[in-house]
Amino acid sequence: MRFKSGLGLAAICAVAFALPAWAHHSHGNYVDRFMDVEGVVKEVHLVVPHSWVYLEVKNATGEPQMWALEATGRSALQRIGVTPDYVKPGDTVKARCNRLRDGSNGCLLGFLKAKDGTVKDWDGGNGPAPTDF
């Protein structure tokens, strides 16, 4: 009988840990079309499970707004050549991303054009860089 209760507890724990991980990977918060945004990098956090780039972007009236750009994790970015020096605070960059559905200042980062002009896929898909970017 002890074996069955231990097995049940293990199953409950497996489900408890699997559900948040499955929900974590949803992109339902973002629209399905790309938009471009340009701004000055304020912070870069190359971390796991998702990296973040914070940009100061000027709105239509020229007022600065902070944008949060969500990217894939540090190890995937390192594999494509993103290092802590690749994008730094003070750099002006351009991003192609999927905006948050609620219209707030954030997006799921697809491609980022760095200060040196190189374009990398920050979504982890290693897609080809857009030609119109």
N, C-alpha and C positions, 0 to 999 in steps of 0.2 A: 504494500500500500504506500509505503514511503516513496518508492520509485515513481508512482503515478503522480503524487502531489508535487514532487520535484520537477517532473516533466511538465506539469501544468504551469508551475511557476516560471519555468524556462520559456514556455510558449508565450506567456503574458509579457515577460520582459522583452522577448524578441519583437513582439508587436508594438510594445510601448516605445522601443527605440527605432523601429523601422518606420512608423507613421510620421514622426517629425522629419526624418531624413527624406522621405518621399515628398512631403509637403514643401520642404525647403527648396526643392528644385523647380517649383512651379514658376512660370514666367507670366502668370495670369495678371499680375499687377501692371504689366506694360502693354502698350498698344502694339499692333502688328506691323506698323510702317516705321521706316527710319526717318529721323530728322537730323539736321546738322546743328551743332552748337560750338561756339568758339569763345575762349576765355583764357584767363590767367590762372595757372595752377596755384592753389593755396596749400593743399596737402595731398600727399600720396601715401596710401597704406597698402603695401604689398603683403597681404596676410591670407590665411586659410580660414574659412572655405571660400571667401570672396574678397577680392581687393577693392579698394575705393580710391577714386580721384575726386577731389573737391575743387571745383572751378568757380572763379568769380566771373560771371557773365553779365554783360550790360543788357538791360531790357530795352524795349522800343523807345523809352523816354531817356535812355542813357544812364539810368540808375543801376548800380551794381547789385547783383543777386547771387547768392551762393547756390551752386548746383552740386548734387551728389551723384556721381557716376559709378555704378556697380559693375565690376568686372569679374573675370574668373579668378581662381586662386593663384597664389604666389608661384607655386611650382610650375603650373602650366604657362604662366607668363615668363618665367625664367627659361623655359624650353624654347621660347621664340625670341629670346634675346633681350627681354625687359629686365633691366637691372635697376637698383636704386638711383643710379645716375642718369638713366634714360629719360625720365621725366621728373623735373624738380620744381619746387615752389619758385614762382617768378617766371616760369616758361609760359609762353603763349602757345596754346595747342588748339586743334580742331577735333571734334568728336562726332562720329556718326553713331546714333544710338536710338533706342526705342524708349520714348517718354513714358513716364508713369501715367496710368489711366486717369488718376484723379487730377491731373494737370499741375501737380506740385513740381518743384524744381529738382527733378531727378530722372535718371534714365538708366537702362541696361546698356552698357557700353558695347558697341560692336567693334568699330575701328577708331583708332586714335592716331592722328597725324602729329608727330612730335616736332619740337623746335627745329630739329635738323632736317625735317621734310620727309622722314621715313614714316610709313604707315604700317601698323601692325593690328592684327585681329585680337582684341582684348576679350573676346567672348569665349575663346578657347577652341573655336572651330577650325582655326588655321585656314580660313577662307581667303581667297585672293583679294587683294586690296582693290577697292573701287577705283575706276579710272576717272571718274568725275569729282573727285574729292580734293 
